[in-house]
Amino acid sequence: MLGLLLLGAGPGGCGETTNGNALGHDTTADAGAGPAAAAGQAQVIVAAGDISCEDCGQDETAALIRVLSRAQPLAAILPLGDEAYQDGDLAEFRDNYAPSWGSPELLALTHPVPGNHEYHHSNGDGYFDYFDGAGQANGIAGPRGQGYYSFDIGGWHLIALNSNDGCHAVPCEVGSPQQSWLAADLAAHPSACALAFWHNPRFQGGTESGETEAVGPLWETFYDAGGDVVLNAHEHNYQQLAPLDRSGAPDPARGVRTFVVGTGGAGLYKRFGGAHDAAIETRVVNAHGVLELTLLPGGYSWRFVTVDGVVPDGASGSASCH
């Protein structure tokens, strides 16, 4: 069915609709983005998390990414954590992730973050060994043991953060190395538009994984700096949340919009009714797929595309940056 898709770069316009440095790795100068990464041009990125296992759907979502890239060259691919189940060890990455999302043409565009499964039995060793190289201190996943870094795509500043296993292995609290690095990075890159991505959602409406209060300082720091978009996974469905403030209250003017995209291939979740269920504008269950974001000067557009080539009702729109 993928061969029949007619897929463009997503809706245009910016009016909102809803139908390193010492501690981290700043890759602004060498982001490895796609062929058209100049400021002032539209840049297309795709993202999803909770991706690969022996019986998961990673081959289908990787095939979808290839179809999308033929319709519009991609500037980046953002795996949102839990890339390899169950334990994120190097063998699981090699057996399941590498033949799909890790194919050379996709890996060349990849900017990953780890999830909780990468920390089940180690300090993310398999994750860093796969993405950075066995025993290497740094690479596309950021510094070993840290895993947070930033880069620019066009006029946008993108920040990869490490929520690991609820911030137990790499702390997120105020004053921690990661939170301090984030505040300094945002101050050093006062871009008009900013996007942050990590695995565990601070706010969401699903009930299988719940919300992760420990990442609150990262969310609050990003909000206080005027950030625009956060991408998460962990809950295995698609959720598009209305903009929220630092405490999770609706904030149409300055709020951060969250996309939960736990649809990269792992088993899917259906239960809702969590703390921010009412903030969900659109939810999609029973469908693997990826979020396609078009980063525009001063705004962005989005659509969630399933592996069947469908954009479900309400799973697309556009908005302006703050």
Helices and strands as residue ranges (DSSP letters): G 2-4, E 25-26, G 28-30, E 43-48, H 58-71, E 74-79, H 90-92, I 93-97, H 104-107, G 117-119, H 125-132, E 149-153, E 156-160, H 177-188, E 193-197, G 213-215, H 216-224, E 229-232, E 238-241, E 257-261, G 277-279, E 280-284, E 289-296, E 299-306, E 316-320
